[in-house]
Amino acid sequence: MSAVMPKKTRNSKTHKKNIRRGLSLYKTDASPYWFARIWVSGEKKYVVRSTKESSQLAAEEIAEELFYDLKQKRFVEAIPKDRLFIHYADMLVKQQRRIAGKTKSKRYASDDESILHRKGDGVVDYFGRRDVASITTPDIREYLTRSSYAIIS
């Protein structure tokens, strides 16, 4: 029995180098440049960026900068999408759309959706990108106080 070798293509990774956990470099025959491969744990996927460097040492420095930039933008340590407040707000609206007009009034979903997505003082504007586990009672009180001032003024 002979082992079947995979066919080599232009996009096959030819040179690989692990820099650290979550960050590696690789090169393909299709490009003279090194590519940085960065693991984004919040989204559970890899982000690949070209370093636009043909030298491995220079590419390592660029890869570290790319990793740092992504980390600054909170992509690497991001909150998983299924834990964001906006995810649950969208689930609520979808569920309400299903029952609107059947057991509830036709405006049942649209009324709540307009409250959630109102520009400036909507609930999603305030809590949208936050982890639902991090939202506390004082946060809700602060939102209600802030939105009541917006109504008064």
C-alpha positions as CSV (number, residue, x, y, z in Angstrom):
1,M,0.0,0.0,0.0
2,S,1.4,3.3,-1.0
3,A,0.4,6.6,0.6
4,V,-1.3,9.0,-1.7
5,M,0.3,12.4,-1.6
6,P,-2.0,15.4,-2.0
7,K,-1.6,17.2,-5.3
8,K,0.6,20.4,-4.8
9,T,-1.1,23.6,-6.0
10,R,0.0,27.2,-6.3
11,N,-1.9,28.0,-3.1
12,S,-0.4,25.2,-1.0
13,K,1.5,26.4,2.0
14,T,5.2,25.9,1.3
15,H,6.9,27.4,4.3
16,K,5.3,27.5,7.8
17,K,6.5,29.1,11.0
18,N,4.7,29.4,14.3
19,I,5.6,32.6,16.0
20,R,3.4,32.1,19.1
21,R,0.1,30.7,20.1
22,G,-2.6,32.2,17.8
23,L,0.0,33.7,15.4
24,S,1.8,32.0,12.6
25,L,3.4,32.8,9.2
26,Y,3.2,30.9,6.0
27,K,4.2,31.3,2.3
28,T,2.7,30.0,-0.9
29,D,4.0,29.5,-4.4
30,A,1.4,31.9,-5.7
31,S,2.9,34.9,-3.9
32,P,6.4,36.1,-3.0
33,Y,5.1,37.5,0.3
34,W,4.6,35.9,3.7
35,F,1.1,35.7,5.2
36,A,0.2,36.2,8.9
37,R,-2.5,33.8,10.2
38,I,-4.1,35.1,13.4
39,W,-6.6,33.1,15.5
40,V,-9.6,35.2,16.6
41,S,-11.0,33.3,19.6
42,G,-14.2,35.5,19.9
43,E,-15.3,34.5,16.4
44,K,-13.6,31.1,16.5
45,K,-11.9,31.5,13.2
46,Y,-8.6,32.6,11.6
47,V,-7.9,36.0,10.0
48,V,-5.2,35.9,7.3
49,R,-3.4,39.1,6.2
50,S,-0.5,39.5,3.8
51,T,2.6,41.0,5.4
52,K,3.7,42.3,2.0
53,E,7.3,41.3,2.9
54,S,9.4,38.7,1.2
55,S,11.9,38.4,4.0
56,Q,10.9,36.1,6.9
57,L,12.4,38.4,9.6
58,A,10.6,41.5,8.3
59,A,7.4,39.4,8.0
60,E,7.6,38.3,11.6
61,E,7.7,42.0,12.7
62,I,4.8,42.9,10.5
63,A,2.8,39.9,11.8
64,E,3.4,41.0,15.4
65,E,2.1,44.5,14.5
66,L,-0.9,43.0,12.7
67,F,-1.6,40.9,15.8
68,Y,-1.3,43.8,18.1
69,D,-3.6,46.0,15.9
70,L,-6.3,43.3,15.8
71,K,-6.0,42.9,19.6
72,Q,-6.4,46.7,20.0
73,K,-9.6,46.6,18.0
74,R,-10.8,43.8,20.3
75,F,-11.0,41.3,17.4
76,V,-8.7,38.7,19.0
77,E,-10.3,38.7,22.4
78,A,-13.8,39.5,21.1
79,I,-17.0,38.4,22.7
80,P,-18.6,35.5,20.9
81,K,-21.5,36.6,18.7
82,D,-23.9,34.4,20.5
83,R,-23.2,36.2,23.8
84,L,-23.8,39.7,22.6
85,F,-26.9,41.7,23.6
86,I,-27.7,42.4,20.0
87,H,-27.9,38.7,19.3
88,Y,-30.6,38.2,21.9
89,A,-32.5,41.4,20.8
90,D,-32.6,40.0,17.2
91,M,-33.8,36.6,18.5
92,L,-36.6,38.4,20.4
93,V,-37.7,40.3,17.3
94,K,-37.7,37.2,15.2
95,Q,-39.8,35.3,17.7
96,Q,-42.2,38.2,18.0
97,R,-42.5,38.4,14.2
98,R,-43.6,34.7,14.1
99,I,-46.5,35.2,16.5
100,A,-47.5,38.8,15.4
101,G,-50.9,38.8,13.8
102,K,-51.7,35.3,15.1
103,T,-52.0,35.4,18.9
104,K,-50.8,39.0,19.3
105,S,-51.5,42.3,17.4
106,K,-49.9,42.9,14.0
107,R,-47.7,45.7,15.5
108,Y,-46.5,43.5,18.3
109,A,-43.0,42.9,16.8
110,S,-42.6,46.3,15.1
111,D,-43.3,48.3,18.3
112,D,-40.6,46.4,20.3
113,E,-38.2,46.5,17.3
114,S,-38.6,50.3,17.1
115,I,-37.8,50.6,20.9
116,L,-34.8,48.3,20.6
117,H,-33.3,50.0,17.5
118,R,-34.2,53.6,18.1
119,K,-31.4,56.0,17.0
120,G,-29.5,57.6,19.8
121,D,-31.3,56.2,22.8
122,G,-32.3,52.7,21.7
123,V,-31.6,49.7,23.9
124,V,-29.4,48.1,21.2
125,D,-27.4,51.4,20.8
126,Y,-26.6,51.3,24.6
127,F,-26.1,47.5,25.2
128,G,-25.6,46.1,21.7
129,R,-21.9,45.0,21.7
130,R,-21.8,44.0,25.4
131,D,-21.7,40.5,26.8
132,V,-25.1,39.7,28.3
133,A,-23.4,38.3,31.4
134,S,-21.7,41.6,32.1
135,I,-25.0,43.7,32.1
136,T,-25.9,44.4,35.7
137,T,-28.9,46.1,37.4
138,P,-26.9,49.4,37.8
139,D,-26.3,49.3,34.1
140,I,-30.0,49.0,33.4
141,R,-30.7,51.8,35.9
142,E,-28.2,54.1,34.2
143,Y,-29.7,53.4,30.8
144,L,-33.2,54.2,32.1
145,T,-32.0,57.4,33.8
146,R,-30.2,58.4,30.6
147,S,-33.1,57.7,28.3
148,S,-35.6,59.5,30.7
149,Y,-33.4,62.6,30.5
150,A,-33.4,62.4,26.7
151,I,-37.3,62.3,26.8
152,I,-37.5,65.3,29.2
153,S,-35.0,67.5,27.3
